[in-house]
Amino acid sequence: MSDIGCLVKSRAKRKRRAGRRKPNARGKAAIPSLAALAAAELYELPFGKWKGYSLAQVFERDSGYVEWLAREVKAMAGEMARAYVAGRATL
């Protein structure tokens, strides 16, 4: 097979892989549904200085902490924080 044929196949492969990614074409995460936003708003943090507080309560008092959770934490709290921050940005 010629070098051009390999190049065309590798481009097609990259396009297929890109289609599987969760973020949209601009690299931003998809906007969560209203149900996901409501669940994230009520999610109580199980650790840290805001343990027992909901994400909405923490965001009102310390929005930087919720944004840090969204960037740095990979567990459930991070997922909820990412959904909450993305949902707040769309309101």
Biopython code that builds the backbone (N, CA, C, O; Angstrom):
import numpy as np
from Bio.PDB.StructureBuilder import StructureBuilder

atoms = [
    (1, "MET", "N", (0.851, -1.175, 0.000)),
    (1, "MET", "CA", (0.000, 0.000, 0.000)),
    (1, "MET", "C", (0.899, 1.241, 0.000)),
    (1, "MET", "O", (1.952, 1.256, 0.637)),
    (2, "SER", "N", (0.486, 2.232, -0.691)),
    (2, "SER", "CA", (1.290, 3.444, -0.800)),
    (2, "SER", "C", (1.212, 4.261, 0.493)),
    (2, "SER", "O", (0.350, 4.031, 1.342)),
    (3, "ASP", "N", (2.131, 5.214, 0.620)),
    (3, "ASP", "CA", (2.156, 6.080, 1.803)),
    (3, "ASP", "C", (0.891, 6.923, 1.902)),
    (3, "ASP", "O", (0.411, 7.198, 3.001)),
    (4, "ILE", "N", (0.352, 7.332, 0.760)),
    (4, "ILE", "CA", (-0.863, 8.153, 0.753)),
    (4, "ILE", "C", (-2.046, 7.338, 1.265)),
    (4, "ILE", "O", (-2.881, 7.858, 2.005)),
    (5, "GLY", "N", (-2.126, 6.081, 0.883)),
    (5, "GLY", "CA", (-3.200, 5.214, 1.354)),
    (5, "GLY", "C", (-3.171, 5.044, 2.862)),
    (5, "GLY", "O", (-4.219, 5.042, 3.508)),
    (6, "CYS", "N", (-1.977, 4.900, 3.429)),
    (6, "CYS", "CA", (-1.838, 4.789, 4.881)),
    (6, "CYS", "C", (-2.255, 6.072, 5.578)),
    (6, "CYS", "O", (-2.888, 6.038, 6.634)),
    (7, "LEU", "N", (-1.896, 7.214, 4.980)),
    (7, "LEU", "CA", (-2.234, 8.502, 5.554)),
    (7, "LEU", "C", (-3.748, 8.703, 5.585)),
    (7, "LEU", "O", (-4.287, 9.197, 6.576)),
    (8, "VAL", "N", (-4.428, 8.329, 4.520)),
    (8, "VAL", "CA", (-5.884, 8.468, 4.448)),
    (8, "VAL", "C", (-6.544, 7.570, 5.486)),
    (8, "VAL", "O", (-7.495, 7.983, 6.149)),
    (9, "LYS", "N", (-6.045, 6.347, 5.630)),
    (9, "LYS", "CA", (-6.624, 5.432, 6.611)),
    (9, "LYS", "C", (-6.415, 5.937, 8.032)),
    (9, "LYS", "O", (-7.311, 5.833, 8.869)),
    (10, "SER", "N", (-5.229, 6.486, 8.306)),
    (10, "SER", "CA", (-4.980, 6.974, 9.668)),
    (10, "SER", "C", (-5.856, 8.187, 9.983)),
    (10, "SER", "O", (-6.284, 8.347, 11.127)),
    (11, "ARG", "N", (-6.131, 9.036, 9.008)),
    (11, "ARG", "CA", (-7.047, 10.170, 9.231)),
    (11, "ARG", "C", (-8.449, 9.676, 9.544)),
    (11, "ARG", "O", (-9.112, 10.190, 10.445)),
    (12, "ALA", "N", (-8.891, 8.691, 8.804)),
    (12, "ALA", "CA", (-10.228, 8.134, 9.033)),
    (12, "ALA", "C", (-10.303, 7.515, 10.428)),
    (12, "ALA", "O", (-11.321, 7.640, 11.109)),
    (13, "LYS", "N", (-9.249, 6.860, 10.848)),
    (13, "LYS", "CA", (-9.215, 6.248, 12.168)),
    (13, "LYS", "C", (-9.290, 7.316, 13.263)),
    (13, "LYS", "O", (-10.001, 7.144, 14.253)),
    (14, "ARG", "N", (-8.555, 8.418, 13.081)),
    (14, "ARG", "CA", (-8.600, 9.504, 14.060)),
    (14, "ARG", "C", (-9.984, 10.119, 14.134)),
    (14, "ARG", "O", (-10.440, 10.470, 15.222)),
    (15, "LYS", "N", (-10.661, 10.257, 13.005)),
    (15, "LYS", "CA", (-12.016, 10.813, 12.997)),
    (15, "LYS", "C", (-12.975, 9.917, 13.774)),
    (15, "LYS", "O", (-13.811, 10.405, 14.534)),
    (16, "ARG", "N", (-12.852, 8.607, 13.581)),
    (16, "ARG", "CA", (-13.720, 7.675, 14.307)),
    (16, "ARG", "C", (-13.471, 7.772, 15.803)),
    (16, "ARG", "O", (-14.414, 7.779, 16.594)),
    (17, "ARG", "N", (-12.210, 7.847, 16.192)),
    (17, "ARG", "CA", (-11.885, 7.960, 17.610)),
    (17, "ARG", "C", (-12.405, 9.269, 18.179)),
    (17, "ARG", "O", (-12.919, 9.296, 19.297)),
    (18, "ALA", "N", (-12.280, 10.336, 17.437)),
    (18, "ALA", "CA", (-12.745, 11.642, 17.908)),
    (18, "ALA", "C", (-14.245, 11.635, 18.142)),
    (18, "ALA", "O", (-14.733, 12.330, 19.033)),
    (19, "GLY", "N", (-14.983, 10.865, 17.361)),
    (19, "GLY", "CA", (-16.426, 10.768, 17.516)),
    (19, "GLY", "C", (-16.840, 10.091, 18.807)),
    (19, "GLY", "O", (-17.976, 10.256, 19.250)),
    (20, "ARG", "N", (-15.944, 9.335, 19.419)),
    (20, "ARG", "CA", (-16.263, 8.628, 20.651)),
    (20, "ARG", "C", (-16.062, 9.468, 21.892)),
    (20, "ARG", "O", (-16.501, 9.079, 22.974)),
    (21, "ARG", "N", (-15.423, 10.589, 21.766)),
    (21, "ARG", "CA", (-15.124, 11.428, 22.924)),
    (21, "ARG", "C", (-16.385, 12.062, 23.478)),
    (21, "ARG", "O", (-17.328, 12.348, 22.740)),
    (22, "LYS", "N", (-16.393, 12.276, 24.773)),
    (22, "LYS", "CA", (-17.545, 12.906, 25.412)),
    (22, "LYS", "C", (-17.622, 14.409, 25.145)),
    (22, "LYS", "O", (-18.713, 14.912, 24.876)),
    (23, "PRO", "N", (-16.513, 15.146, 25.207)),
    (23, "PRO", "CA", (-16.630, 16.586, 24.948)),
    (23, "PRO", "C", (-17.051, 16.861, 23.509)),
    (23, "PRO", "O", (-16.865, 16.029, 22.621)),
    (24, "ASN", "N", (-17.620, 18.041, 23.297)),
    (24, "ASN", "CA", (-18.023, 18.387, 21.946)),
    (24, "ASN", "C", (-16.801, 18.795, 21.116)),
    (24, "ASN", "O", (-15.672, 18.717, 21.601)),
    (25, "ALA", "N", (-17.012, 19.216, 19.910)),
    (25, "ALA", "CA", (-15.912, 19.486, 18.975)),
    (25, "ALA", "C", (-14.983, 20.597, 19.468)),
    (25, "ALA", "O", (-13.812, 20.628, 19.090)),
    (26, "ARG", "N", (-15.471, 21.483, 20.281)),
    (26, "ARG", "CA", (-14.630, 22.583, 20.773)),
    (26, "ARG", "C", (-13.870, 22.211, 22.040)),
    (26, "ARG", "O", (-13.144, 23.042, 22.588)),
    (27, "GLY", "N", (-14.023, 20.987, 22.510)),
    (27, "GLY", "CA", (-13.301, 20.546, 23.685)),
    (27, "GLY", "C", (-14.020, 20.831, 24.992)),
    (27, "GLY", "O", (-13.480, 20.556, 26.064)),
    (28, "LYS", "N", (-15.229, 21.379, 24.924)),
    (28, "LYS", "CA", (-15.985, 21.661, 26.132)),
    (28, "LYS", "C", (-16.860, 20.460, 26.465)),
    (28, "LYS", "O", (-17.313, 19.742, 25.574)),
    (29, "ALA", "N", (-17.088, 20.251, 27.748)),
    (29, "ALA", "CA", (-17.948, 19.154, 28.166)),
    (29, "ALA", "C", (-19.378, 19.443, 27.731)),
    (29, "ALA", "O", (-19.775, 20.599, 27.588)),
    (30, "ALA", "N", (-20.132, 18.393, 27.526)),
    (30, "ALA", "CA", (-21.530, 18.547, 27.134)),
    (30, "ALA", "C", (-22.323, 19.189, 28.269)),
    (30, "ALA", "O", (-21.998, 19.001, 29.441)),
    (31, "ILE", "N", (-23.342, 19.930, 27.927)),
    (31, "ILE", "CA", (-24.178, 20.602, 28.919)),
    (31, "ILE", "C", (-25.059, 19.542, 29.590)),
    (31, "ILE", "O", (-25.723, 18.764, 28.904)),
    (32, "PRO", "N", (-25.065, 19.509, 30.928)),
    (32, "PRO", "CA", (-25.872, 18.497, 31.616)),
    (32, "PRO", "C", (-27.361, 18.810, 31.508)),
    (32, "PRO", "O", (-27.757, 19.956, 31.295)),
    (33, "SER", "N", (-28.162, 17.784, 31.656)),
    (33, "SER", "CA", (-29.612, 17.968, 31.639)),
    (33, "SER", "C", (-30.048, 18.665, 32.928)),
    (33, "SER", "O", (-29.273, 18.767, 33.879)),
    (34, "LEU", "N", (-31.278, 19.136, 32.952)),
    (34, "LEU", "CA", (-31.796, 19.781, 34.153)),
    (34, "LEU", "C", (-31.867, 18.804, 35.319)),
    (34, "LEU", "O", (-31.659, 19.192, 36.469)),
    (35, "ALA", "N", (-32.160, 17.546, 35.029)),
    (35, "ALA", "CA", (-32.207, 16.536, 36.096)),
    (35, "ALA", "C", (-30.823, 16.322, 36.698)),
    (35, "ALA", "O", (-30.687, 16.188, 37.914)),
    (36, "ALA", "N", (-29.791, 16.290, 35.845)),
    (36, "ALA", "CA", (-28.426, 16.124, 36.339)),
    (36, "ALA", "C", (-28.000, 17.339, 37.146)),
    (36, "ALA", "O", (-27.306, 17.204, 38.154)),
    (37, "LEU", "N", (-28.408, 18.522, 36.713)),
    (37, "LEU", "CA", (-28.084, 19.744, 37.448)),
    (37, "LEU", "C", (-28.766, 19.743, 38.816)),
    (37, "LEU", "O", (-28.155, 20.126, 39.814)),
    (38, "ALA", "N", (-30.028, 19.315, 38.867)),
    (38, "ALA", "CA", (-30.750, 19.265, 40.135)),
    (38, "ALA", "C", (-30.110, 18.253, 41.082)),
    (38, "ALA", "O", (-29.985, 18.517, 42.278)),
    (39, "ALA", "N", (-29.708, 17.106, 40.559)),
    (39, "ALA", "CA", (-29.045, 16.093, 41.391)),
    (39, "ALA", "C", (-27.707, 16.615, 41.907)),
    (39, "ALA", "O", (-27.356, 16.392, 43.065)),
    (40, "ALA", "N", (-26.968, 17.303, 41.054)),
    (40, "ALA", "CA", (-25.674, 17.848, 41.461)),
    (40, "ALA", "C", (-25.857, 18.947, 42.505)),
    (40, "ALA", "O", (-25.056, 19.069, 43.432)),
    (41, "GLU", "N", (-26.898, 19.732, 42.354)),
    (41, "GLU", "CA", (-27.162, 20.818, 43.294)),
    (41, "GLU", "C", (-27.433, 20.286, 44.695)),
    (41, "GLU", "O", (-27.051, 20.919, 45.680)),
    (42, "LEU", "N", (-28.084, 19.136, 44.796)),
    (42, "LEU", "CA", (-28.444, 18.553, 46.088)),
    (42, "LEU", "C", (-27.373, 17.616, 46.652)),
    (42, "LEU", "O", (-27.471, 17.190, 47.803)),
    (43, "TYR", "N", (-26.359, 17.295, 45.857)),
    (43, "TYR", "CA", (-25.322, 16.355, 46.284)),
    (43, "TYR", "C", (-24.571, 16.912, 47.493)),
    (43, "TYR", "O", (-24.075, 18.038, 47.462)),
    (44, "GLU", "N", (-24.492, 16.109, 48.559)),
    (44, "GLU", "CA", (-23.769, 16.526, 49.751)),
    (44, "GLU", "C", (-22.341, 16.007, 49.691)),
    (44, "GLU", "O", (-22.102, 14.839, 49.384)),
    (45, "LEU", "N", (-21.406, 16.881, 49.986)),
    (45, "LEU", "CA", (-19.996, 16.499, 49.949)),
    (45, "LEU", "C", (-19.673, 15.562, 51.112)),
    (45, "LEU", "O", (-20.009, 15.853, 52.260)),
    (46, "PRO", "N", (-19.018, 14.431, 50.810)),
    (46, "PRO", "CA", (-18.734, 13.452, 51.862)),
    (46, "PRO", "C", (-17.378, 13.662, 52.547)),
    (46, "PRO", "O", (-16.987, 12.851, 53.386)),
    (47, "PHE", "N", (-16.660, 14.729, 52.205)),
    (47, "PHE", "CA", (-15.320, 14.933, 52.763)),
    (47, "PHE", "C", (-14.967, 16.407, 52.740)),
    (47, "PHE", "O", (-15.700, 17.225, 52.185)),
    (48, "GLY", "N", (-13.834, 16.738, 53.352)),
    (48, "GLY", "CA", (-13.279, 18.084, 53.271)),
    (48, "GLY", "C", (-13.912, 19.078, 54.229)),
    (48, "GLY", "O", (-14.722, 18.724, 55.086)),
    (49, "LYS", "N", (-13.520, 20.323, 54.059)),
    (49, "LYS", "CA", (-13.988, 21.365, 54.969)),
    (49, "LYS", "C", (-15.473, 21.662, 54.809)),
    (49, "LYS", "O", (-16.076, 22.263, 55.699)),
    (50, "TRP", "N", (-16.069, 21.259, 53.705)),
    (50, "TRP", "CA", (-17.496, 21.475, 53.465)),
    (50, "TRP", "C", (-18.290, 20.176, 53.574)),
    (50, "TRP", "O", (-19.358, 20.054, 52.976)),
    (51, "LYS", "N", (-17.785, 19.215, 54.324)),
    (51, "LYS", "CA", (-18.456, 17.921, 54.494)),
    (51, "LYS", "C", (-19.876, 18.130, 55.023)),
    (51, "LYS", "O", (-20.092, 18.856, 55.994)),
    (52, "GLY", "N", (-20.846, 17.475, 54.359)),
    (52, "GLY", "CA", (-22.241, 17.579, 54.776)),
    (52, "GLY", "C", (-23.019, 18.712, 54.125)),
    (52, "GLY", "O", (-24.240, 18.774, 54.266)),
    (53, "TYR", "N", (-22.350, 19.599, 53.425)),
    (53, "TYR", "CA", (-23.015, 20.705, 52.725)),
    (53, "TYR", "C", (-23.302, 20.297, 51.279)),
    (53, "TYR", "O", (-22.566, 19.502, 50.694)),
    (54, "SER", "N", (-24.370, 20.843, 50.712)),
    (54, "SER", "CA", (-24.678, 20.567, 49.302)),
    (54, "SER", "C", (-23.775, 21.426, 48.420)),
    (54, "SER", "O", (-23.218, 22.430, 48.865)),
    (55, "LEU", "N", (-23.642, 21.009, 47.162)),
    (55, "LEU", "CA", (-22.823, 21.792, 46.234)),
    (55, "LEU", "C", (-23.369, 23.205, 46.054)),
    (55, "LEU", "O", (-22.595, 24.151, 45.903)),
    (56, "ALA", "N", (-24.679, 23.356, 46.069)),
    (56, "ALA", "CA", (-25.274, 24.685, 45.917)),
    (56, "ALA", "C", (-24.896, 25.584, 47.092)),
    (56, "ALA", "O", (-24.573, 26.756, 46.899)),
    (57, "GLN", "N", (-24.935, 25.032, 48.323)),
    (57, "GLN", "CA", (-24.561, 25.809, 49.498)),
    (57, "GLN", "C", (-23.093, 26.214, 49.447)),
    (57, "GLN", "O", (-22.738, 27.351, 49.760)),
    (58, "VAL", "N", (-22.249, 25.273, 49.050)),
    (58, "VAL", "CA", (-20.812, 25.554, 48.976)),
    (58, "VAL", "C", (-20.540, 26.583, 47.888)),
    (58, "VAL", "O", (-19.727, 27.486, 48.085)),
    (59, "PHE", "N", (-21.208, 26.463, 46.745)),
    (59, "PHE", "CA", (-20.987, 27.389, 45.637)),
    (59, "PHE", "C", (-21.334, 28.820, 46.036)),
    (59, "PHE", "O", (-20.650, 29.760, 45.631)),
    (60, "GLU", "N", (-22.392, 28.992, 46.828)),
    (60, "GLU", "CA", (-22.778, 30.339, 47.290)),
    (60, "GLU", "C", (-21.697, 30.968, 48.156)),
    (60, "GLU", "O", (-21.465, 32.175, 48.098)),
    (61, "ARG", "N", (-21.032, 30.133, 48.967)),
    (61, "ARG", "CA", (-20.050, 30.646, 49.920)),
    (61, "ARG", "C", (-18.617, 30.620, 49.392)),
    (61, "ARG", "O", (-17.817, 31.502, 49.705)),
    (62, "ASP", "N", (-18.296, 29.598, 48.588)),
    (62, "ASP", "CA", (-16.916, 29.415, 48.134)),
    (62, "ASP", "C", (-16.930, 28.766, 46.749)),
    (62, "ASP", "O", (-16.675, 27.569, 46.621)),
    (63, "SER", "N", (-17.226, 29.549, 45.723)),
    (63, "SER", "CA", (-17.351, 29.000, 44.368)),
    (63, "SER", "C", (-16.022, 28.412, 43.877)),
    (63, "SER", "O", (-16.017, 27.470, 43.085)),
    (64, "GLY", "N", (-14.917, 28.956, 44.336)),
    (64, "GLY", "CA", (-13.605, 28.447, 43.936)),
    (64, "GLY", "C", (-13.392, 27.012, 44.359)),
    (64, "GLY", "O", (-12.727, 26.249, 43.658)),
    (65, "TYR", "N", (-13.952, 26.631, 45.508)),
    (65, "TYR", "CA", (-13.816, 25.257, 45.984)),
    (65, "TYR", "C", (-14.556, 24.290, 45.057)),
    (65, "TYR", "O", (-14.033, 23.224, 44.733)),
    (66, "VAL", "N", (-15.751, 24.650, 44.633)),
    (66, "VAL", "CA", (-16.523, 23.789, 43.726)),
    (66, "VAL", "C", (-15.818, 23.701, 42.371)),
    (66, "VAL", "O", (-15.778, 22.631, 41.764)),
    (67, "GLU", "N", (-15.270, 24.801, 41.903)),
    (67, "GLU", "CA", (-14.529, 24.777, 40.636)),
    (67, "GLU", "C", (-13.275, 23.924, 40.760)),
    (67, "GLU", "O", (-12.903, 23.236, 39.810)),
    (68, "TRP", "N", (-12.610, 23.956, 41.925)),
    (68, "TRP", "CA", (-11.450, 23.104, 42.165)),
    (68, "TRP", "C", (-11.864, 21.636, 42.143)),
    (68, "TRP", "O", (-11.185, 20.805, 41.539)),
    (69, "LEU", "N", (-12.988, 21.315, 42.808)),
    (69, "LEU", "CA", (-13.497, 19.939, 42.780)),
    (69, "LEU", "C", (-13.715, 19.477, 41.343)),
    (69, "LEU", "O", (-13.343, 18.363, 40.973)),
    (70, "ALA", "N", (-14.317, 20.339, 40.547)),
    (70, "ALA", "CA", (-14.620, 19.989, 39.159)),
    (70, "ALA", "C", (-13.347, 19.710, 38.366)),
    (70, "ALA", "O", (-13.338, 18.831, 37.505)),
    (71, "ARG", "N", (-12.273, 20.445, 38.646)),
    (71, "ARG", "CA", (-11.015, 20.263, 37.916)),
    (71, "ARG", "C", (-10.197, 19.094, 38.422)),
    (71, "ARG", "O", (-9.627, 18.356, 37.619)),
    (72, "GLU", "N", (-10.121, 18.901, 39.735)),
    (72, "GLU", "CA", (-9.117, 18.022, 40.321)),
    (72, "GLU", "C", (-9.613, 16.660, 40.808)),
    (72, "GLU", "O", (-8.854, 15.691, 40.776)),
    (73, "VAL", "N", (-10.840, 16.565, 41.249)),
    (73, "VAL", "CA", (-11.316, 15.334, 41.882)),
    (73, "VAL", "C", (-11.952, 14.420, 40.844)),
    (73, "VAL", "O", (-12.786, 14.852, 40.048)),
    (74, "LYS", "N", (-11.552, 13.159, 40.860)),
    (74, "LYS", "CA", (-12.054, 12.185, 39.882)),
    (74, "LYS", "C", (-13.229, 11.370, 40.415)),
    (74, "LYS", "O", (-13.919, 10.726, 39.624)),
    (75, "ALA", "N", (-13.480, 11.371, 41.698)),
    (75, "ALA", "CA", (-14.550, 10.570, 42.294)),
    (75, "ALA", "C", (-15.917, 11.201, 42.018)),
    (75, "ALA", "O", (-16.030, 12.152, 41.244)),
    (76, "MET", "N", (-16.940, 10.663, 42.656)),
    (76, "MET", "CA", (-18.314, 11.118, 42.450)),
    (76, "MET", "C", (-18.463, 12.616, 42.731)),
    (76, "MET", "O", (-19.184, 13.313, 42.017)),
    (77, "ALA", "N", (-17.788, 13.107, 43.763)),
    (77, "ALA", "CA", (-17.883, 14.539, 44.082)),
    (77, "ALA", "C", (-17.396, 15.388, 42.916)),
    (77, "ALA", "O", (-17.976, 16.438, 42.638)),
    (78, "GLY", "N", (-16.353, 14.961, 42.235)),
    (78, "GLY", "CA", (-15.842, 15.692, 41.079)),
    (78, "GLY", "C", (-16.814, 15.667, 39.917)),
    (78, "GLY", "O", (-17.003, 16.671, 39.230)),
    (79, "GLU", "N", (-17.434, 14.507, 39.697)),
    (79, "GLU", "CA", (-18.419, 14.406, 38.612)),
    (79, "GLU", "C", (-19.604, 15.332, 38.869)),
    (79, "GLU", "O", (-20.070, 16.026, 37.965)),
    (80, "MET", "N", (-20.079, 15.336, 40.095)),
    (80, "MET", "CA", (-21.209, 16.194, 40.441)),
    (80, "MET", "C", (-20.815, 17.668, 40.331)),
    (80, "MET", "O", (-21.591, 18.491, 39.847)),
    (81, "ALA", "N", (-19.608, 17.990, 40.783)),
    (81, "ALA", "CA", (-19.148, 19.382, 40.705)),
    (81, "ALA", "C", (-19.024, 19.828, 39.251)),
    (81, "ALA", "O", (-19.386, 20.956, 38.920)),
    (82, "ARG", "N", (-18.511, 18.949, 38.374)),
    (82, "ARG", "CA", (-18.415, 19.298, 36.951)),
    (82, "ARG", "C", (-19.791, 19.554, 36.369)),
    (82, "ARG", "O", (-19.972, 20.504, 35.608)),
    (83, "ALA", "N", (-20.759, 18.727, 36.711)),
    (83, "ALA", "CA", (-22.124, 18.910, 36.205)),
    (83, "ALA", "C", (-22.717, 20.212, 36.738)),
    (83, "ALA", "O", (-23.393, 20.940, 36.011)),
    (84, "TYR", "N", (-22.459, 20.494, 38.000)),
    (84, "TYR", "CA", (-23.006, 21.720, 38.603)),
    (84, "TYR", "C", (-22.402, 22.973, 37.982)),
    (84, "TYR", "O", (-23.119, 23.912, 37.637)),
    (85, "VAL", "N", (-21.085, 22.981, 37.842)),
    (85, "VAL", "CA", (-20.414, 24.151, 37.259)),
    (85, "VAL", "C", (-20.838, 24.357, 35.810)),
    (85, "VAL", "O", (-21.083, 25.487, 35.388)),
    (86, "ALA", "N", (-20.926, 23.264, 35.046)),
    (86, "ALA", "CA", (-21.355, 23.380, 33.637)),
    (86, "ALA", "C", (-22.802, 23.860, 33.557)),
    (86, "ALA", "O", (-23.137, 24.675, 32.697)),
    (87, "GLY", "N", (-23.648, 23.369, 34.434)),
    (87, "GLY", "CA", (-25.045, 23.794, 34.438)),
    (87, "GLY", "C", (-25.209, 25.248, 34.841)),
    (87, "GLY", "O", (-26.041, 25.956, 34.273)),
    (88, "ARG", "N", (-24.433, 25.704, 35.809)),
    (88, "ARG", "CA", (-24.494, 27.106, 36.237)),
    (88, "ARG", "C", (-24.047, 28.044, 35.123)),
    (88, "ARG", "O", (-24.555, 29.157, 34.989)),
    (89, "ALA", "N", (-23.093, 27.582, 34.328)),
    (89, "ALA", "CA", (-22.583, 28.417, 33.254)),
    (89, "ALA", "C", (-23.634, 28.643, 32.170)),
    (89, "ALA", "O", (-23.587, 29.654, 31.469)),
    (90, "THR", "N", (-24.569, 27.729, 32.026)),
    (90, "THR", "CA", (-25.586, 27.838, 30.981)),
    (90, "THR", "C", (-26.808, 28.629, 31.437)),
    (90, "THR", "O", (-27.627, 29.023, 30.607)),
    (91, "LEU", "N", (-26.946, 28.865, 32.736)),
    (91, "LEU", "CA", (-28.131, 29.582, 33.234)),
    (91, "LEU", "C", (-28.036, 31.064, 33.029)),
    (91, "LEU", "O", (-28.954, 31.798, 33.396)),
]
sb = StructureBuilder()
sb.init_structure("model")
sb.init_model(0)
sb.init_chain("A")
sb.init_seg("    ")
for serial, (resi, resn, name, xyz) in enumerate(atoms, 1):
    if name == "N":
        sb.init_residue(resn, " ", resi, " ")
    sb.init_atom(name, np.array(xyz, "f"), 0.0, 1.0, " ", f" {name:<3s}", serial, name[0])
structure = sb.get_structure()
